[in-house]
Amino acid sequence: MALVYRVEDSKGSGPYRSQYYETLMLPSRCKERHSNDEHPCPAEDRILHRYMHTDEYCGFKDLDQFRAWFNLRDRRKLDSQGLSLAVYRVSNSNITYGEHQVLFYKGRADKIKEYSLLTKKKA
């Protein structure tokens, strides 16, 4: 078992597949947002190097990876819109690790905690 960290709202929607991308000026399409080596789409991640399955979700393997993806300014914007950092317990067989993010089957995971996006805790 492993922990996966995911930014989402109370309904489980992430910042790129919801109304938040317009409010927060996050482009809706992966290519527009993930246009550099630090924010690749899963298909462009040097380790993942594949497209997502329809029932997979993006997340992070730890808080460092989360903070590397969303800088403090982005976290403040997301927090102001009610998004939080959800922590899921996931079987290792349901996670695919990438260089900058992970893909996981949220339907096969247990949400165990939720934190503010501005937390300094080591979850």
C-alpha positions in Angstrom: 0.0 0.0 0.0 1.1 3.6 -0.7 -0.3 7.1 -0.2 -1.2 9.3 -3.2 -1.9 13.0 -2.8 -4.5 14.6 -5.1 -5.8 18.2 -5.5 -9.6 18.1 -5.7 -12.8 19.7 -4.6 -15.5 18.3 -2.4 -17.0 16.3 -5.3 -13.6 14.8 -6.3 -13.0 17.0 -9.4 -9.5 18.1 -10.0 -8.4 21.6 -11.1 -8.0 20.7 -14.8 -11.3 18.9 -15.2 -13.7 21.3 -13.6 -14.8 24.9 -13.7 -11.7 26.0 -11.8 -9.4 26.2 -14.8 -11.2 29.3 -16.0 -11.4 31.0 -12.6 -7.8 30.2 -11.9 -6.6 30.8 -15.4 -5.5 27.2 -15.7 -6.0 26.1 -19.3 -8.4 23.3 -19.8 -6.3 21.1 -22.1 -3.4 19.2 -20.8 -1.1 20.4 -23.6 -1.7 24.1 -22.8 -0.9 23.7 -19.1 1.7 21.1 -19.3 4.0 22.6 -21.8 7.4 22.1 -20.2 9.5 19.5 -18.6 8.2 20.2 -15.1 4.5 19.8 -16.0 4.3 17.1 -18.7 1.1 15.3 -19.7 1.3 11.6 -18.7 2.1 10.8 -22.3 5.0 13.2 -22.3 6.3 12.2 -18.9 9.7 10.5 -19.4 8.7 7.6 -17.1 4.9 7.2 -17.7 5.1 7.8 -21.4 1.5 6.8 -22.0 -2.1 8.2 -22.1 -4.3 7.9 -19.1 -7.0 5.2 -18.9 -10.5 6.6 -18.5 -10.8 5.5 -14.9 -7.3 6.8 -13.9 -6.6 10.0 -12.0 -3.5 12.1 -11.6 -1.9 12.7 -8.2 1.5 12.9 -6.5 3.7 10.4 -4.7 4.5 12.9 -1.9 4.2 16.5 -0.7 7.5 17.4 -2.4 6.1 16.3 -5.8 2.9 18.1 -5.1 4.6 21.4 -4.2 6.9 21.1 -7.2 3.9 20.9 -9.5 1.8 23.6 -7.8 3.7 26.6 -6.7 2.5 28.7 -3.7 0.7 31.1 -5.9 -1.2 28.3 -7.6 -2.0 26.7 -4.2 -3.4 29.9 -2.9 -5.6 30.3 -5.9 -6.8 26.7 -5.7 -7.4 27.0 -1.9 -9.4 30.2 -2.4 -11.8 28.2 -4.6 -12.3 25.5 -2.1 -10.0 22.8 -3.4 -7.9 20.8 -0.9 -5.3 18.1 -0.8 -6.8 14.7 -0.5 -4.8 11.7 0.6 -5.6 8.3 -0.7 -4.4 4.9 0.4 -3.9 2.8 -2.8 -2.6 -0.6 -3.5 0.7 -0.5 -5.3 -0.8 -2.5 -8.2 -3.2 0.4 -8.8 -0.5 3.1 -9.1 1.8 4.0 -12.0 4.7 6.3 -11.0 5.9 9.0 -13.3 8.8 11.4 -13.0 6.5 14.4 -12.0 3.2 12.7 -11.1 1.4 9.4 -10.6 -1.6 7.9 -12.2 -3.9 5.9 -9.9 -7.3 4.2 -9.9 -9.3 6.4 -7.5 -12.2 4.0 -7.6 -10.0 1.4 -6.0 -8.5 3.7 -3.4 -9.6 4.8 0.1 -9.6 8.5 0.9 -8.1 8.8 4.4 -7.3 12.4 5.0 -7.8 15.9 3.6 -5.6 19.0 4.1 -5.5 22.6 3.2 -3.4 23.2 0.1 -1.3 25.5 2.2 -0.4 22.9 4.8 3.1 22.6 6.0 2.5 19.2 7.5 4.2 16.0 6.5 1.2 13.9 5.8 
